[in-house]
Amino acid sequence: MYTQIYMEGLSWEAYQTWFHQFEFWLTDSYAEVYGSPVIYEELVQGCQWRKDFLYTYFGYIVPYSIGETKAYYEGYIKLYESGNMPTC
């Protein structure tokens, strides 16, 4: 799950707090707008879709990228293809 990702420069406790606040905001807003809560499987599906989308998108644009941006895209692709990317 994305709570397993460490963001450099941000304490683990701060990241956990931020992540859970975002998760609550997202699910609460969804329930208000659509009248039913988000179930865990829907969150996982959306997370997986985003991961797959970024992998495909970065694959298309990496040949046209340079410098640190290109290195980031290549790193994402390599992590995705390794099977070690955190799951949702």
Secondary structure, 3 states (H helix, E strand, C coil): CHHHCCCCCCCHHHHHHHHHHHHHHHHHHHHHHHCCCCCHHHHHHHHHHHHHHHHHHHHHHHHHCCHHHHHHHHHHHHHHHHCCCCCC
